[in-house]
């Protein structure tokens, strides 16, 4: 890459790696040859801050310093230097510092560590941002720093700058 690497993500099978950085380009690496096999420009991005590939390999999502998250069809990203996003998500207003999929690729969580309650959830099949998370009345979540889903997505957790690991039960998923 010609610039900083601000985010890295591996494919679920470990055969590919994505890198995203300050030039707005996403690089796709083949782990067997350890070479960059393709790169594409993240639509409208000046500075990339996060990248993730869905566990099922269907989506690549890219976050930027402006708070925009682009959702791409992964196969389009592998064949085009300037793919069009399936969805441009404008619900974040600060840099998107982490993107995380659940195990089934049904949910995407977007996090900004520069904003109070800077977490949003996306339902991937409909590409819709949930308006009820986090609850605006919830005063326990402050500035989020990290996030993750449990193995079967029954739980979602957010770590914050106050030393808290907030645990949320996702009742749609029966197993933890």
Protein Blocks (a to p, Z undefined) as FASTA:
>chain_A
ZZddfbdcddfkopaccdddfkopacdddfklopafbdcddehiabdcbdcddfklmacc
dddfkopacdddfklmmmccbdcdfbdcfkbcbdcfbdcddfkopaccdddfkbghiacc
ddfklopacfkbccfklmkbccdfbdcddfkopaccdddfkopacddddfklmbZZ
